[in-house]
Amino acid sequence: MATPLSDPSLSPLQTIAVVGLGTMGTGIAEVLARAGRDVLGIDISEAQAARAVATLETATARAVERGRLTEQERADVLARVHVSTDLRSAAAADLVIEVAPESYEIKHQIFRELDGIVRPETILATGTNALSVTRLAADSARPERVLGLHFFNPAPAMKLVEVVSSVLTAPAAVTAVTNLALDLGKEPVAVGDRPGFVADGLLFGYLNQAAAMYEAKYASREDIDAAMRLGCGLPMGPLALLDLIGVDTARTVLEAMYAESHDRLHAPAPILKQLSEAGLTGRKSGRGFYTYEAPGSATVVRDALTPSESATQVQGREVRSVGVAGSGTMASGIAEVFAKAGYEVVLAARSEEKAQTAKARIGKSLSRSVDKGRMTAEAAAQTLDRITAAGSYEAFADVDLAVEAVAEDLEIKQQLFQTLDKVCKAGAVLATTTSSLPVVACARATSRPQDVIGMHFFNPAPAMKLVEVVRTVLTAEDVHATVREVCGRIKKHAVDCGDRAGFIVNALLFPYLNNAIKMVQEHYASLDDIDAAMKLGGGYPMGPFELLDVVGLDVSLAIEKVLHREFRDPGLAPAPLLEHLVAAGCLGRKTGRGFREYARR
């Protein structure tokens, strides 16, 4: 019978073995040694063990140069690390962290051998992010001492650690490694055993959809990545991130997730298999979705898929004046953007009063920019003078580009496009800012569908750099060229995509948000833990529930329904919890309560 786990506060985890000295294992060893732990680094390869030591020497030398360590502290850190190729050197460890390749057979073999080496009270942790911790525990001689300890790469920099317990794990073991993670300066999140846990469970579904979107030739790799960086504030685009993680690694994780969930969103996109089997696994091989300067390099080089800068461009139409239809935040923000870029702007609403209110909102925004030193008072006054408020769309008679930003309701938009068709001059470009409705349905409401295009700005329009340019099958080439040129002039980054629900950003963002809701609904993890996991482990500027409450739960539900209706994938069906909150009037920050409660202003 296994010895009962003692109180972890009485037996701190001081001597720790790290099995597997690749990038992750070496990073974990550095974190442990810098926190005063004695580290036994173990790898079957002598060369890999030597590389790990060299990496630690380089990393600590850099820390000294930056003033983060003294020379004596560096010497102490290095003295605490001992490397070996013999697993038996783990005999003295209080905790063993296994970070071997993501193969059940390899990990199982290591755990079987460790059972005959370590002391009865030693905790065994696996660093897997895809395999079953429960299965590894069940096959161990000490299942109550087996758990998951999932660090994120690079381990010295990333704050998140997922502490994964199975139904067999003793609470004292969880407490012991949680205390260790806190002592390392990390933020531990307690999760149950399922493939991907929280962070990767949400992240890899999103990456998989991005790969499928690229494979379908819906958008270029550059546009998909730029859309998610600029539209969501992510540090990397999904395809570049797949190359960094390793296409083969992503495929392994997704296979494990699909085996458990049978959710089509987790079924690896065929391109992941094709690239993996061709050896095009990303940065580490020098080529994946992108081509790199050399294996292991982060420098992207041009290849056959890189957009040509010298390609013959279709001549766009001349745009000197712009009409913006609407009186809400988005309409006033778009009008401000165009006016700042030097365009004459007509801001029209259903009444003169609404239009003047929208213009006043722009005035306040410009004043804030002056107060923050972003523009002069003179420039702000000139910008506001370029905007004419009008209480009728008849004022659009002479504009070269009309942009609607009215309610996200197809019937309302179609009625507006019928009006624009009558009042706008021949040759004027008509654009919709819809985020979820079919652009072609707006186009067909006019007698000139070839002049209609989507220009999806992001809120707040003056700050957000992205515009999704949405062509229908009827959009004329010169209309597309016109909008691309205009985006350049207003200093926005345009990405091209076709006319289907969600375009790029919402089609990738909202299934991820929906899956986060399902995690809470299934009591797998808490709101706070999921938000922390995605901010700390995925580099997201906001956690999914923070973002949902800001966007509005009713808006989110409407977009989820559109995506589900268009793609008819059961995995896209809105989470019942989201529907219940909306039905209860809990719509997020705007109502004072959504997934969280907010103080009313």
C-alpha positions as CSV (number, residue, x, y, z in Angstrom):
1,M,0.0,0.0,0.0
2,A,1.3,3.5,-0.9
3,T,2.5,5.7,1.9
4,P,-0.1,8.5,2.6
5,L,0.9,11.9,1.3
6,S,2.3,14.0,4.1
7,D,1.5,17.7,4.7
8,P,3.2,19.5,1.8
9,S,3.9,22.5,4.0
10,L,6.1,20.1,6.1
11,S,7.9,18.6,3.1
12,P,8.5,21.2,0.5
13,L,9.4,20.1,-3.0
14,Q,13.0,21.0,-2.9
15,T,14.7,18.5,-5.2
16,I,13.0,18.2,-8.6
17,A,13.8,16.1,-11.6
18,V,12.9,17.3,-15.1
19,V,12.8,14.4,-17.6
20,G,13.2,15.6,-21.1
21,L,15.5,18.6,-21.8
22,G,14.1,20.0,-25.0
23,T,13.0,23.7,-25.1
24,M,10.3,23.2,-22.5
25,G,12.2,21.0,-20.1
26,T,15.2,23.3,-20.2
27,G,13.0,26.3,-19.5
28,I,11.3,24.6,-16.6
29,A,14.7,23.7,-15.2
30,E,15.8,27.3,-15.4
31,V,12.6,28.5,-13.6
32,L,13.1,25.9,-10.8
33,A,16.8,26.6,-10.3
34,R,16.3,30.4,-10.2
35,A,13.7,29.8,-7.5
36,G,16.2,28.0,-5.3
37,R,15.3,24.4,-6.2
38,D,17.9,21.6,-6.8
39,V,17.3,20.4,-10.3
40,L,18.1,17.0,-11.8
41,G,17.9,17.4,-15.6
42,I,17.5,14.0,-17.4
43,D,17.5,13.3,-21.1
44,I,18.4,10.1,-23.0
45,S,20.6,12.1,-25.3
46,E,24.0,13.3,-24.0
47,A,24.1,16.0,-26.7
48,Q,20.6,17.3,-25.7
49,A,21.7,17.3,-22.0
50,A,24.8,19.3,-23.0
51,R,22.7,21.7,-25.1
52,A,20.4,22.3,-22.1
53,V,23.4,23.3,-19.9
54,A,24.7,25.6,-22.6
55,T,21.2,27.2,-22.9
56,L,21.0,27.7,-19.2
57,E,24.5,29.3,-19.2
58,T,23.4,31.7,-22.0
59,A,20.1,32.6,-20.4
60,T,21.6,33.3,-17.0
61,A,24.5,35.3,-18.6
62,R,21.8,37.4,-20.4
63,A,20.0,37.9,-17.0
64,V,23.2,39.2,-15.5
65,E,23.7,41.6,-18.4
66,R,20.2,42.9,-17.8
67,G,20.7,43.3,-14.1
68,R,18.3,40.6,-13.2
69,L,20.9,38.4,-11.6
70,T,24.3,39.1,-10.0
71,E,27.3,37.0,-11.0
72,Q,27.1,35.1,-7.6
73,E,23.4,34.4,-8.1
74,R,24.1,33.1,-11.6
75,A,26.8,30.8,-10.2
76,D,24.4,29.6,-7.6
77,V,21.7,28.9,-10.1
78,L,24.0,26.9,-12.4
79,A,25.4,25.0,-9.4
80,R,21.9,23.8,-8.5
81,V,21.4,22.1,-11.9
82,H,22.8,18.7,-12.6
83,V,22.2,16.8,-15.8
84,S,22.3,13.1,-16.5
85,T,21.2,10.5,-19.1
86,D,20.2,8.0,-16.4
87,L,16.7,8.0,-15.2
88,R,17.8,6.4,-12.0
89,S,19.3,9.8,-11.0
90,A,15.7,10.8,-10.2
91,A,15.8,8.6,-7.1
92,A,16.4,11.6,-4.8
93,A,13.6,13.8,-6.3
94,D,10.6,15.0,-4.3
95,L,8.9,15.8,-7.6
96,V,9.5,14.5,-11.1
97,I,8.2,16.6,-14.0
98,E,8.1,14.6,-17.3
99,V,8.4,16.7,-20.5
100,A,9.1,14.0,-23.0
101,P,7.8,13.9,-26.6
102,E,3.9,13.9,-26.8
103,S,3.6,10.1,-27.2
104,Y,1.6,8.0,-24.7
105,E,4.0,5.0,-25.2
106,I,7.1,7.1,-24.4
107,K,5.5,8.8,-21.3
108,H,4.0,5.5,-20.1
109,Q,7.5,3.8,-20.3
110,I,9.0,6.7,-18.3
111,F,6.4,6.5,-15.6
112,R,6.7,2.7,-15.4
113,E,10.5,3.0,-14.9
114,L,10.0,5.8,-12.4
115,D,7.7,3.6,-10.3
116,G,10.7,1.4,-9.5
117,I,13.1,4.3,-8.9
118,V,11.5,7.1,-6.9
119,R,10.5,7.1,-3.2
120,P,6.9,6.2,-2.3
121,E,6.1,9.8,-1.4
122,T,7.5,11.4,-4.7
123,I,5.0,13.2,-6.8
124,L,5.0,12.4,-10.6
125,A,3.9,15.1,-12.9
126,T,3.4,15.0,-16.7
127,G,3.8,18.1,-18.8
128,T,1.4,16.7,-21.5
129,N,-1.1,19.1,-23.1
130,A,-3.0,16.5,-25.1
131,L,-2.8,13.0,-23.5
132,S,-4.8,11.5,-20.7
133,V,-3.4,12.2,-17.3
134,T,-5.9,9.7,-15.9
135,R,-4.6,6.9,-18.1
136,L,-1.0,7.6,-17.1
137,A,-2.1,7.6,-13.5
138,A,-4.1,4.4,-13.7
139,D,-1.1,2.6,-15.3
140,S,1.2,3.8,-12.5
141,A,1.9,2.0,-9.2
142,R,1.0,5.3,-7.4
143,P,-2.0,6.8,-9.2
144,E,-2.8,9.1,-6.3
145,R,0.6,10.8,-6.8
146,V,0.3,11.4,-10.5
147,L,-1.0,14.7,-11.9
148,G,-0.5,17.1,-14.8
149,L,1.7,20.2,-14.5
150,H,1.4,22.1,-17.8
151,F,3.8,25.0,-18.3
152,F,3.6,27.2,-21.3
153,N,6.4,28.1,-23.7
154,P,8.7,29.9,-23.0
155,A,8.5,28.6,-19.4
156,P,10.7,31.4,-17.9
157,A,8.4,34.1,-19.3
158,M,4.9,32.6,-19.3
159,K,3.0,33.0,-16.0
160,L,0.4,30.3,-16.5
161,V,0.7,26.8,-15.1
162,E,-2.3,24.4,-15.4
163,V,-2.5,22.0,-12.5
164,V,-4.3,18.9,-13.8
165,S,-5.8,16.4,-11.5
166,S,-7.5,13.1,-12.4
167,V,-10.2,11.4,-10.3
168,L,-7.4,9.4,-8.8
169,T,-5.2,12.3,-7.7
170,A,-4.8,13.0,-3.9
171,P,-5.7,16.6,-2.9
172,A,-2.4,16.9,-1.0
173,A,-0.4,16.3,-4.2
174,V,-2.4,19.1,-5.9
175,T,-1.8,21.4,-3.0
176,A,1.9,20.7,-3.1
177,V,2.5,21.5,-6.7
178,T,0.1,24.5,-6.6
179,N,2.2,25.9,-3.7
180,L,5.3,25.2,-5.8
181,A,3.9,27.0,-8.8
182,L,3.1,30.0,-6.6
183,D,6.6,29.9,-5.2
184,L,8.0,30.0,-8.8
185,G,6.1,33.2,-9.4
186,K,3.5,31.5,-11.6
187,E,-0.2,31.7,-11.6
188,P,-1.6,28.1,-11.2
189,V,-5.1,27.3,-12.6
190,A,-6.7,24.1,-11.3
191,V,-8.3,22.0,-14.1
192,G,-9.7,18.6,-14.7
193,D,-8.3,16.0,-17.1
194,R,-9.4,16.5,-20.7
195,P,-7.4,17.0,-23.9
196,G,-6.0,20.5,-24.2
197,F,-7.2,21.4,-20.7
198,V,-8.3,25.1,-20.7
199,A,-5.9,27.2,-22.7
200,D,-5.0,24.7,-25.4
201,G,-8.5,23.3,-25.4
202,L,-9.7,26.7,-26.5
203,L,-6.7,27.7,-28.5
204,F,-6.3,24.6,-30.8
205,G,-9.9,24.6,-31.9
206,Y,-9.4,28.2,-33.1
207,L,-6.1,27.3,-34.8
208,N,-7.7,24.4,-36.5
209,Q,-10.5,26.6,-37.9
210,A,-8.0,29.1,-39.2
211,A,-6.1,26.3,-41.0
212,A,-9.4,25.1,-42.5
213,M,-10.2,28.7,-43.6
214,Y,-6.8,29.0,-45.3
215,E,-7.2,25.5,-46.9
216,A,-10.5,26.5,-48.4
217,K,-8.8,29.5,-50.1
218,Y,-11.3,31.8,-48.4
219,A,-8.5,34.3,-47.4
220,S,-4.7,34.4,-47.8
221,R,-2.5,33.3,-44.9
222,E,-1.3,36.9,-44.5
223,D,-4.8,38.3,-44.3
224,I,-6.0,35.7,-41.8
225,D,-3.0,36.4,-39.6
226,A,-3.3,40.2,-39.9
227,A,-7.1,40.0,-39.2
228,M,-6.7,38.3,-35.9
229,R,-3.8,40.4,-34.8
230,L,-5.4,43.7,-35.6
231,G,-9.0,42.7,-35.1
232,C,-8.5,40.9,-31.7
233,G,-5.2,42.4,-30.5
234,L,-3.5,39.0,-30.5
235,P,0.3,38.8,-30.4
236,M,0.4,36.4,-33.4
237,G,-1.9,35.3,-36.2
238,P,-3.1,31.7,-36.0
239,L,-1.1,30.3,-39.0
240,A,2.2,31.9,-37.7
241,L,1.4,30.5,-34.3
242,L,0.8,27.0,-35.8
243,D,4.3,27.3,-37.4
244,L,5.8,28.3,-34.0
245,I,4.0,25.5,-32.1
246,G,4.8,22.9,-34.8
247,V,2.2,21.7,-37.3
248,D,2.8,18.1,-36.2
249,T,2.3,19.0,-32.5
250,A,-1.0,20.8,-33.3
251,R,-2.2,17.8,-35.3
252,T,-1.4,15.5,-32.3
253,V,-3.3,17.7,-29.8
254,L,-6.3,18.0,-32.1
255,E,-6.4,14.2,-32.7
256,A,-6.5,13.7,-29.0
257,M,-9.2,16.4,-28.5
258,Y,-11.3,14.9,-31.3
259,A,-11.0,11.4,-29.9
260,E,-12.7,12.6,-26.8
261,S,-15.1,15.3,-28.0
262,H,-16.1,14.0,-31.5
263,D,-16.6,17.7,-32.3
264,R,-16.0,18.4,-35.9
265,L,-14.3,21.7,-34.9
266,H,-11.5,19.5,-33.4
267,A,-11.1,17.2,-36.3
268,P,-7.7,18.2,-37.7
269,A,-7.9,20.1,-41.0
270,P,-6.5,17.9,-43.8
271,I,-3.8,20.5,-44.5
272,L,-2.3,19.8,-41.1
273,K,-1.8,16.1,-42.0
274,Q,-0.5,17.0,-45.5
275,L,2.1,19.5,-44.1
276,S,3.1,17.1,-41.2
277,E,3.6,14.1,-43.5
278,A,5.6,16.3,-45.9
279,G,7.9,17.3,-43.1
280,L,6.7,20.9,-43.3
281,T,6.2,21.3,-39.6
282,G,6.8,25.0,-39.2
283,R,9.7,27.0,-37.9
284,K,11.6,24.0,-36.7
285,S,11.8,22.6,-40.2
286,G,12.1,25.9,-42.0
287,R,8.8,25.7,-43.7
288,G,5.1,25.3,-42.7
289,F,2.4,27.7,-43.6
290,Y,5.2,30.2,-44.2
291,T,8.8,29.7,-45.4
292,Y,11.6,30.7,-43.0
293,E,15.2,31.7,-43.5
294,A,16.5,28.5,-42.0
295,P,15.2,25.7,-39.7
296,G,14.6,27.2,-36.3
297,S,14.6,30.8,-37.6
298,A,11.8,33.2,-36.9
299,T,12.5,35.2,-40.1
300,V,9.9,34.7,-42.8
301,V,11.1,34.9,-46.4
302,R,9.2,35.3,-49.6
303,D,7.9,32.2,-51.3
304,A,5.6,31.3,-54.2
305,L,2.5,32.3,-52.0
306,T,3.8,35.7,-51.0
307,P,1.6,38.4,-52.5
308,S,3.4,40.1,-55.4
309,E,4.0,43.8,-54.8
310,S,4.4,44.4,-58.5
311,A,1.1,42.8,-59.6
312,T,-0.9,44.9,-62.0
313,Q,-3.5,46.8,-60.1
314,V,-7.0,47.6,-61.3
315,Q,-7.5,51.4,-61.3
316,G,-10.0,52.5,-58.6
317,R,-12.6,55.2,-58.8
318,E,-11.9,58.7,-57.5
319,V,-13.2,59.3,-54.0
320,R,-13.2,62.9,-52.7
321,S,-16.4,62.9,-50.6
322,V,-17.9,60.2,-48.3
323,G,-21.3,59.7,-46.9
324,V,-21.8,57.9,-43.6
325,A,-25.3,56.7,-42.8
326,G,-26.2,56.2,-39.1
327,S,-26.0,58.0,-35.8
328,G,-24.5,55.4,-33.4
329,T,-21.0,55.0,-32.1
330,M,-19.8,53.1,-35.2
331,A,-21.2,55.7,-37.6
332,S,-19.6,58.6,-35.8
333,G,-16.3,56.7,-35.4
334,I,-16.2,56.0,-39.2
335,A,-17.1,59.6,-40.0
336,E,-14.2,60.8,-37.7
337,V,-11.8,58.4,-39.5
338,F,-12.6,59.8,-42.9
339,A,-12.6,63.4,-41.9
340,K,-9.2,63.0,-40.2
341,A,-7.9,61.6,-43.5
342,G,-9.0,64.8,-45.3
343,Y,-12.3,63.6,-46.9
344,E,-15.4,65.8,-47.0
345,V,-17.9,63.8,-45.0
346,V,-21.7,63.9,-44.9
347,L,-23.0,62.3,-41.7
348,A,-26.7,61.5,-42.3
349,A,-29.3,60.0,-40.0
350,R,-33.0,59.7,-39.9
351,S,-33.4,63.1,-38.3
352,E,-31.3,66.3,-38.1
353,E,-31.2,66.0,-34.3
354,K,-29.7,62.5,-34.4
355,A,-27.1,63.6,-37.0
356,Q,-26.1,66.6,-34.9
357,T,-25.9,64.4,-31.8
358,A,-23.5,62.1,-33.7
359,K,-21.4,65.1,-34.9
360,A,-21.2,66.3,-31.3
361,R,-19.9,62.9,-30.2
362,I,-17.2,63.3,-32.8
363,G,-16.3,66.7,-31.4
364,K,-15.9,65.2,-28.0
365,S,-13.7,62.5,-29.4
366,L,-11.5,65.0,-31.2
367,S,-11.2,67.1,-28.0
368,R,-10.0,64.0,-26.1
369,S,-7.3,63.6,-28.8
370,V,-6.2,67.2,-28.3
371,D,-6.1,66.8,-24.5
372,K,-3.9,63.7,-25.0
373,G,-1.6,65.5,-27.4
374,R,-2.5,63.4,-30.4
375,M,-3.5,66.3,-32.5
376,T,-3.6,70.1,-32.4
377,A,-6.7,72.1,-31.6
378,E,-6.5,73.6,-35.1
379,A,-6.4,70.1,-36.7
380,A,-9.4,69.0,-34.6
381,A,-11.4,72.1,-35.6
382,Q,-10.5,71.5,-39.3
383,T,-11.5,67.8,-39.0
384,L,-14.9,68.7,-37.5
385,D,-15.5,71.4,-40.2
386,R,-15.2,68.7,-42.9
387,I,-18.2,66.9,-41.4
388,T,-21.7,68.0,-42.5
389,A,-24.6,66.7,-40.4
390,A,-27.8,66.0,-42.4
391,G,-31.2,64.7,-41.4
392,S,-31.9,63.0,-44.8
393,Y,-30.0,60.6,-47.0
394,E,-30.8,63.0,-49.9
395,A,-27.6,64.7,-48.8
396,F,-25.7,61.8,-50.3
397,A,-26.5,62.9,-53.9
398,D,-22.9,63.9,-54.7
399,V,-20.8,61.5,-52.5
400,D,-18.3,59.2,-54.2
401,L,-18.5,56.6,-51.4
402,A,-21.5,55.9,-49.2
403,V,-20.9,53.8,-46.1
404,E,-23.8,52.5,-44.0
405,A,-23.5,51.9,-40.3
406,V,-27.1,51.4,-39.2
407,A,-28.6,48.6,-37.1
408,E,-27.5,45.0,-37.7
409,D,-30.8,44.1,-39.2
410,L,-31.1,42.8,-42.8
411,E,-34.5,44.4,-43.5
412,I,-33.3,47.8,-42.2
413,K,-30.1,47.6,-44.3
414,Q,-31.9,46.5,-47.4
415,Q,-34.4,49.5,-47.1
416,L,-31.4,51.8,-46.7
417,F,-29.7,50.4,-49.8
418,Q,-32.8,50.9,-51.8
419,T,-32.7,54.5,-50.7
420,L,-29.0,54.9,-51.5
421,D,-29.7,53.4,-54.9
422,K,-32.1,56.2,-55.6
423,V,-30.2,59.2,-54.1
424,C,-26.5,58.4,-54.9
425,K,-25.0,59.3,-58.3
426,A,-24.0,56.8,-60.9
427,G,-20.6,55.3,-60.2
428,A,-20.7,55.9,-56.4
429,V,-19.5,53.0,-54.3
430,L,-22.0,51.7,-51.8
431,A,-20.5,49.9,-48.7
432,T,-22.0,48.1,-45.8
433,T,-20.3,47.7,-42.4
434,T,-22.2,44.6,-41.5
435,S,-20.3,42.1,-39.4
436,S,-22.6,39.1,-39.9
437,L,-25.2,39.7,-42.6
438,P,-24.8,38.7,-46.3
439,V,-23.4,41.6,-48.3
440,V,-25.0,40.3,-51.5
441,A,-28.4,40.6,-49.9
442,C,-27.8,44.4,-49.5
443,A,-26.4,44.5,-53.1
444,R,-29.5,42.8,-54.5
445,A,-31.7,45.5,-52.9
446,T,-30.1,47.9,-55.5
447,S,-30.2,48.2,-59.3
448,R,-26.3,48.2,-59.2
449,P,-25.1,45.2,-57.2
450,Q,-21.7,45.6,-58.9
451,D,-21.1,48.8,-56.9
452,V,-21.8,47.2,-53.5
453,I,-19.0,45.9,-51.2
454,G,-18.5,45.2,-47.5
455,M,-16.3,47.5,-45.4
456,H,-16.3,45.9,-41.9
457,F,-14.7,48.4,-39.5
458,F,-14.0,47.4,-35.9
459,N,-15.1,49.3,-32.8
460,P,-13.8,51.8,-31.9
461,A,-13.2,52.8,-35.5
462,P,-10.7,55.6,-34.9
463,A,-8.4,53.2,-32.9
464,M,-8.8,49.9,-34.6
465,K,-6.6,49.4,-37.6
466,L,-8.4,46.6,-39.4
467,V,-11.0,46.7,-42.1
468,E,-12.4,43.5,-43.7
469,V,-13.1,44.2,-47.3
470,V,-15.8,41.8,-48.4
471,R,-16.4,41.2,-52.1
472,T,-19.6,39.4,-53.3
473,V,-19.7,37.4,-56.5
474,L,-21.2,40.5,-58.1
475,T,-18.7,43.2,-56.9
476,A,-16.8,45.0,-59.7
477,E,-13.0,44.8,-59.7
478,D,-12.7,48.6,-59.7
479,V,-15.0,48.9,-56.7
480,H,-12.7,46.5,-54.8
481,A,-9.7,48.5,-55.9
482,T,-11.4,51.8,-54.8
483,V,-12.0,50.5,-51.3
484,R,-8.5,49.1,-51.0
485,E,-7.1,52.5,-52.0
486,V,-9.4,54.3,-49.6
487,C,-8.3,52.0,-46.7
488,G,-4.7,53.0,-47.4
489,R,-5.5,56.7,-47.3
490,I,-7.4,56.4,-44.0
491,K,-4.5,54.4,-42.6
492,K,-6.3,51.2,-42.1
493,H,-5.0,47.7,-42.9
494,A,-7.4,46.0,-45.4
495,V,-7.8,42.3,-45.6
496,D,-9.8,40.6,-48.4
497,C,-12.4,37.9,-47.7
498,G,-15.5,36.5,-49.4
499,D,-19.1,37.1,-48.5
500,R,-19.9,34.4,-45.9
501,A,-21.0,34.6,-42.3
502,G,-18.5,36.1,-39.8
503,F,-15.9,36.9,-42.5
504,I,-12.5,36.3,-41.0
505,V,-12.5,37.6,-37.4
506,N,-15.9,36.8,-36.2
507,A,-15.9,33.4,-37.9
508,L,-12.8,32.5,-35.9
509,L,-13.5,34.5,-32.7
510,F,-17.0,33.5,-31.8
511,P,-16.7,29.7,-31.9
512,Y,-13.8,30.1,-29.5
513,L,-16.0,32.3,-27.2
514,N,-18.8,29.7,-27.5
515,N,-16.4,26.9,-26.5
516,A,-15.3,28.9,-23.4
517,I,-19.0,29.2,-22.4
518,K,-19.4,25.5,-22.8
519,M,-16.5,24.9,-20.4
520,V,-18.2,26.9,-17.7
521,Q,-21.6,25.3,-18.5
522,E,-20.0,21.9,-18.0
523,H,-18.4,23.0,-14.7
524,Y,-15.0,22.2,-16.1
525,A,-13.4,25.5,-15.0
526,S,-14.4,28.8,-13.6
527,L,-14.9,32.1,-15.4
528,D,-11.8,33.6,-13.6
529,D,-9.6,30.6,-14.4
530,I,-10.6,30.5,-18.0
531,D,-10.0,34.3,-18.4
532,A,-6.6,34.0,-16.6
533,A,-5.6,31.0,-18.8
534,M,-6.3,32.7,-22.1
535,K,-4.6,36.0,-21.0
536,L,-1.6,34.3,-19.4
537,G,-1.3,31.2,-21.6
538,G,-2.5,32.6,-25.0
539,G,-1.5,36.2,-24.8
540,Y,-5.0,37.4,-25.3
541,P,-5.6,41.0,-24.2
542,M,-8.9,40.0,-22.6
543,G,-10.3,36.7,-21.4
544,P,-13.3,35.3,-23.2
545,F,-15.8,36.3,-20.6
546,E,-14.4,39.8,-20.2
547,L,-14.7,40.2,-24.0
548,L,-18.3,38.7,-24.1
549,D,-19.5,41.2,-21.5
550,V,-17.9,44.1,-23.4
551,V,-19.3,43.0,-26.8
552,G,-22.7,42.3,-25.4
553,L,-24.2,38.8,-24.9
554,D,-27.1,39.6,-27.2
555,V,-24.8,40.7,-30.0
556,S,-22.6,37.6,-29.4
557,L,-25.7,35.3,-29.5
558,A,-26.9,36.8,-32.7
559,I,-23.5,36.2,-34.4
560,E,-23.4,32.7,-33.0
561,K,-26.8,32.0,-34.5
562,V,-25.7,33.4,-37.9
563,L,-22.6,31.2,-37.9
564,H,-24.6,28.1,-36.9
565,R,-27.2,28.8,-39.6
566,E,-24.7,29.3,-42.3
567,F,-22.2,26.5,-41.6
568,R,-24.7,24.0,-40.0
569,D,-22.1,22.5,-37.8
570,P,-23.5,21.2,-34.5
571,G,-20.3,22.4,-32.7
572,L,-21.3,26.0,-33.6
573,A,-24.7,25.8,-31.9
574,P,-24.9,28.6,-29.3
575,A,-24.2,27.4,-25.8
576,P,-27.5,27.2,-23.8
577,L,-26.0,29.2,-21.0
578,L,-25.5,32.1,-23.4
579,E,-29.2,31.9,-24.5
580,H,-30.4,31.7,-20.9
581,L,-28.4,34.8,-19.9
582,V,-29.7,36.8,-22.9
583,A,-33.3,35.7,-22.1
584,A,-32.8,36.9,-18.6
585,G,-31.7,40.3,-19.8
586,C,-28.1,39.8,-18.6
587,L,-26.4,41.3,-21.6
588,G,-23.0,42.3,-20.2
589,R,-21.6,45.6,-19.1
590,K,-24.4,47.6,-20.8
591,T,-27.0,46.2,-18.4
592,G,-24.7,45.9,-15.4
593,R,-24.7,42.1,-15.5
594,G,-23.6,39.4,-17.9
595,F,-21.2,36.6,-17.0
596,R,-20.2,39.0,-14.2
597,E,-21.9,41.8,-12.3
598,Y,-20.8,45.4,-12.8
599,A,-21.3,48.5,-10.7
600,R,-23.9,50.7,-12.3
601,R,-22.7,54.2,-13.2
